[in-house]
Amino acid sequence: MKENSNPFSAIAKLLISLGLVMIIAKLDLFKIGPISDYFKWEMLLIFFGIFNLLNLDIVFSLMLFAAAFWFLMPEMSIQLSPLYKEIYWPAVMVLGGIAFMIRPFTKKLK
């Protein structure tokens, strides 16, 4: 196993993840409403998804993002067609399969 040469990389990834979640909340990118509406358990899933994405764990981050967006969709003011409920989880499974296929390449990058 390759050791991390930078002892502060975990702190850096944590700060990047937290900063990105706060930018999402401040700019109301998901169109949920005031900042207080963003600090829910679903945003924790997105936070840990970003953190795992920075660690190049694409499969787990995809699962976290998919679950978070599934639970956030009813609260978003974005109007999506009913078709998204029909194809959401099959599309997530396809993306998960692709993520598993490229996983060996991301392991080499670590």
Secondary structure, 3 states (H helix, E strand, C coil): CCCCCCCCHHHHHHHHHHHHHHHHHHCCCCCCCCHHHHCCHHHHHHHHHHHHHHCCCHHHHHHHHHHHHHHHHHHCCCCCCCHHHHHHHHHHHHHHHHHHHHHHHHHHHC
